[in-house]
Every structure is written in structure tokens, then in C-alpha cells.
Amino acid sequence: MVWTALKDLYSSGELWSNLRVSLSRIGYGFSAGIILALALGLTMGLSRSAEAYLWPTFKVINLVPVVGWIPLLILLVGIDEALKIILIAKAALVPMTINVFKGVRNIPQQLTEVADVYQLGAWSKFKNLVLPGAFLSFIGGLRLSLASAWGALVAVELLASSEGIGYVMVYGRQIFQLDVVLATVIVIGLVGFVFDVLIRLLQKQFSGWNQAK
């Protein structure tokens, strides 16, 4: 019955149309979250003062789950696309910010001392020392951020959406079609697995980068 439901969703075009909406949301939200995470992680990593001001607020935001922000955001931005993209961005933001922050702070002290000995300028030090350290952590954080963003997307589509793969699952539950619900569970799992495989392949491409440098 589940296989039949999958074939029916595929042949009717309902599967692809809703999956395309979900992938579009994950693209916008994930990109926004990563850009903000890079800015925030680098800022806190490079400046102790910025860390002192920003880290407590960031920690509070991190402790509130994605679903917990939905009531407040509905009041502020409604239930349209902005809600989904903000929540996806928040989900991607947290793990990536932590990874980039730790990447900058974990740059070996010996390398910093060498840069000081050669009297590198601020831009040269940033380009040759900070960016490589942050980049390795960035690659490592992609997997966690994408998994978190995909989970947030499904959660928000289950609660506040009229289209998307999560909505198809809710619709199947509302009409008491367990085969449709399980079919969408399989699709969500497969898409998440494909994302994870792609990120792992990307990580392997850079696995020896640090040693090469």
C-alpha cells in the first residue's frame, strides 16, 4: 500500500511539486543561515569583546527549539514563506556559528606567533591564518547545519503550511491515509540521506587539506 501511494504521488505530480517547494525553502533558509553564521562566528572568534556581548544572547536563542519560535514569529511575520525561511535559517545558524567560532579560536598559537614574527598586516593575517582555520570548521559544520535545517523545514511544514512535503504528510493524516503518511516519511528520509551523502563527499574532498597546508 505504501509503494502504491508513492507511485500515485509520483504519477500525479503531487510529490514533485511539493518537494520542489520544500527544496526551494531549504535553499533560501539554509543560505541565509550560513551567511549569518559566518559573520557571527568570525566576529565572536576574532573579538573577545564581541563574544562577551553576543554569546549570552546567542546561547539563549540556541536553547529555544525551532518549534518554540513559531507562535511569536506568526504574530510578527504571519504564516507565509517568511516564517519558514526564518526558522530554517535559525536552525542552520546555530551549529555553523559554533563551528566557525571554535575554528577561529582553535587556530594553533604557534601559527599566530609566526604571523606576529613576520609582522603580517590585519588583512594578510585574516586571509592566511583565520580564513583557513574557519574554512575547515565551516566544512565540518555543513553536515550538522543541513540536517538541522531539513528537520526544521519538515517541522514547520507540519504545523504551518499549505504546501510542501510536510504538508502532504499532514494531509494524509487528516484523511486517515496511513500509506500516504508513511510514503512521505520515506521521501523525507531519502532526501535527508542524499543531503548527508553529498556533504560527506564534500568533506572527503577536503579531508587532507589541513595536512597539505
C-alpha positions in Angstrom: 0.0 0.0 0.0 2.9 2.4 0.8 4.5 1.6 -2.6 1.2 2.2 -4.3 0.9 5.5 -2.5 4.4 6.5 -3.6 3.6 5.7 -7.2 0.3 7.6 -7.1 2.0 10.7 -5.6 4.7 10.5 -8.3 2.4 9.9 -11.3 0.0 12.7 -10.2 2.9 15.2 -9.9 1.9 16.0 -6.3 5.1 14.6 -4.9 7.5 16.6 -7.1 5.5 19.8 -6.9 5.5 19.8 -3.1 9.1 18.5 -2.9 10.2 21.4 -5.1 8.6 23.9 -2.8 10.4 22.3 0.2 13.7 22.3 -1.6 13.2 25.9 -2.5 12.6 26.8 1.1 15.6 24.9 2.3 17.7 26.6 -0.3 16.8 30.2 0.8 16.7 29.5 4.5 19.9 27.4 4.6 21.8 30.0 2.6 20.6 32.9 4.8 21.5 30.9 7.9 25.0 30.1 6.7 25.8 33.7 5.7 24.7 35.0 9.1 26.6 32.2 10.9 29.8 33.0 9.1 29.5 36.7 10.1 28.6 35.9 13.7 31.1 33.1 14.1 34.0 35.2 12.7 33.0 38.2 14.7 32.9 36.4 18.0 36.0 34.4 17.2 38.1 37.4 16.4 36.9 39.7 19.1 36.7 38.9 22.8 34.5 42.0 23.4 32.1 40.8 20.7 32.0 37.4 22.3 31.2 38.9 25.7 28.2 40.9 24.2 26.9 38.4 21.7 27.5 34.9 23.2 24.9 35.1 26.0 22.1 36.1 23.6 23.2 33.5 21.1 23.2 30.9 23.8 19.6 31.8 24.8 18.5 31.6 21.2 20.2 28.3 20.8 18.4 26.8 23.9 14.9 27.6 22.5 13.9 24.9 20.0 12.7 25.8 16.5 9.1 24.9 17.2 9.2 27.3 20.2 9.6 30.3 18.0 6.6 29.6 15.8 3.9 31.4 17.9 6.0 34.5 18.2 7.0 34.6 14.6 3.4 34.0 13.4 2.5 37.2 15.2 5.4 39.1 13.6 5.5 37.8 10.1 2.4 35.6 9.6 2.4 32.1 8.3 3.7 32.8 4.8 7.1 32.0 3.4 9.0 34.4 5.7 8.1 32.2 8.7 9.5 29.0 7.1 12.7 30.7 5.9 13.4 32.4 9.2 13.0 29.1 11.1 15.2 27.2 8.7 17.8 29.9 8.8 17.8 29.8 12.6 18.2 26.0 12.6 21.2 26.3 10.2 22.7 29.3 12.0 23.3 27.7 15.4 25.6 24.7 14.6 27.5 26.6 11.9 28.2 29.6 14.2 29.6 27.3 16.9 31.8 25.5 14.4 33.2 28.7 12.8 33.7 30.3 16.2 35.6 27.2 17.5 37.6 27.0 14.3 38.9 30.6 14.7 39.6 30.1 18.4 41.4 26.8 17.9 44.0 28.2 15.5 47.3 26.9 16.9 49.1 29.5 19.0 52.4 28.7 17.1 50.9 29.9 13.9 49.7 33.1 15.5 53.2 33.7 16.9 54.8 33.1 13.4 52.4 35.7 11.9 53.4 38.2 14.6 57.1 37.5 13.9 56.6 38.2 10.2 54.6 41.3 11.1 51.7 40.4 8.9 49.1 43.0 8.5 45.5 42.6 9.6 44.2 41.6 6.2 47.1 39.3 5.5 46.7 37.6 8.8 43.0 37.2 8.2 43.5 35.8 4.7 46.3 33.4 5.5 45.5 32.3 9.1 41.9 33.0 10.1 40.1 32.0 6.9 41.9 28.6 6.6 41.1 27.8 10.2 37.5 28.9 9.8 37.1 27.1 6.5 37.9 23.7 7.9 35.3 24.2 10.6 32.9 25.5 8.0 33.1 22.3 6.0 32.6 20.3 9.2 29.6 22.3 10.2 27.8 21.9 6.9 26.6 18.4 7.8 25.1 19.4 11.1 23.6 22.6 9.8 21.9 21.0 6.8 20.5 18.2 8.9 19.1 20.7 11.4 17.7 22.9 8.6 15.9 19.9 7.0 14.4 18.8 10.3 13.2 22.4 10.9 11.7 22.6 7.5 9.6 19.4 8.0 8.5 20.6 11.5 7.3 24.0 10.3 5.5 22.5 7.3 3.7 20.1 9.6 2.5 22.9 11.7 2.0 25.9 9.4 2.0 25.3 5.7 -0.4 24.6 2.8 2.2 23.1 0.5 5.5 21.2 0.8 6.4 17.6 1.7 5.5 18.1 5.3 2.0 19.4 4.3 1.5 16.2 2.3 2.1 14.2 5.4 -0.4 16.3 7.4 -2.9 15.9 4.6 -2.5 12.1 4.7 -3.1 12.1 8.4 -6.2 14.3 8.1 -7.8 12.0 5.6 -6.7 8.9 7.6 -4.5 7.5 4.9 -1.6 6.0 6.7 0.0 4.8 3.5 0.4 8.4 2.3 1.9 9.4 5.7 4.4 6.5 5.5 5.2 7.3 1.9 6.1 10.9 2.8 8.2 9.7 5.7 10.2 7.6 3.3 10.7 10.5 0.9 11.8 12.8 3.8 14.2 10.2 5.0 15.6 9.6 1.5 16.1 13.3 0.8 17.8 13.8 4.1 20.1 10.8 3.3 21.0 12.2 0.0 21.9 15.5 1.6 24.1 13.7 4.1 25.9 11.7 1.4 26.6 14.9 -0.6 28.0 16.7 2.4 30.2 13.6 3.3 31.6 13.6 -0.2 32.4 17.3 0.1 34.1 16.6 3.4 36.2 13.9 1.8 37.4 16.3 -0.8 38.9 18.5 1.9 39.9 15.7 4.3 43.6 16.2 3.5 43.5 19.9 3.0 44.7 20.8 6.5 47.7 18.4 6.2 48.5 19.7 2.8 48.7 23.3 4.1 
